[in-house]
Amino acid sequence: MVIVLMGVSGSGKTTVGTRLAEALGWTFADGDDFHPSANVEKMRRGEPLTDADRWPWLRALRDYIGERLATDAPAVVACSALKAAYREVLLDDNPGAKLVYLRGDYTLIRRRMEARPDHFFDAEMLDSQFEALEEPAPDEALVVDIDAPPDEIVDTIRRRLPGLPAPAD
């Protein structure tokens, strides 16, 4: 199984993803690491990515997910996957991948973004992320609100996502 954690920047994909992968003994992959350098430079300059910028990135992530599934090597992948079309690229050829949407409101996420001075994603770009966000339907993803501490979010995912061992109480 591969779990794809999606949500806008600042929703906790990396923090929750690394903790979830550690709890399960799985590999963690941050979607940001799959961006070509041109995308990273655009984001550093405060320029939102276009769909044309995103397609090669999404295809690289899709291929990674497919490789993990084909070799029965479970992983947790953090990827914004803001639009339905992006999720189609990631998941359509990867039926063993499960989508988890880390949902949070603008104010909470903006506060988190402003507290991350070393991250290449500028808090001003958050507006564009929320504008682009097409929330998945409940039948597409497990929806988890992010207003709890990361370890509680990990426990919620483990309890609610079929096929995962539940945390010890």
Summary of the structure (lengths in Angstrom):
residues: 169
radius of gyration: 15.1
end to end distance: 23.6
largest distance: 45.7
contacts: 490
relative contact order: 0.23
helix: 49%
strand: 14%
